Amino acid sequence: MRKILEDFYFGNITPSVRKMTPNSNLRRAVNKVTRCENQLQEQLNEAEQALLTELISAQHEIDSITECESFILGFRLGVRIMAACMDEDDGDTQQLTDGS
């Protein structure tokens, strides 16, 4: 627990940074998007390229916001689950007694 809290305090926990596994489905999809983007850039004039760049940038911003919100929602759900596990008065468990 202490190590996690120290890592969090010093900024060593960065859930948005992930390594992509070579030959994974994600890597293949990213390569395909990159290839299509490059092909499209070659076919567009300067004004159209600027518009495409703006569109891609806006999509990256949407993706970043969505990822952050999903992280927060997932974290909150995890905390709710942990809190529910700690509730001793939920009626699902019985106190064991020695019968005396």
Disulfide bonds with the S-S distance in Angstrom:
none
